[in-house]
């Protein structure tokens, strides 16, 4: 008995407020692209399509991608914070929360927060 040739797919879109930021983040995650992952920039959005042969494989790949994108966004935010005379322009943060058009995000760690 032959199993049908089926693939599972997911399209992920994240808005980063401007094309420059979206391009930086897309470039950061592109080394992880395989034949099953396609990442591109569409305006201020990073658009990634993932296809896999199994639901478990799709879930694993998407989970990895989301973590990688979150790390890339945090690095980009840190770089923007360190750059003088640069405004951060984000409509949505990496977790999907609306932040307005131009923001300066507060430190997410309290002074007593330790990572040991």
Order of alpha helices (4+ residues) and beta strands (2+ residues): beta-alpha-beta-beta-alpha
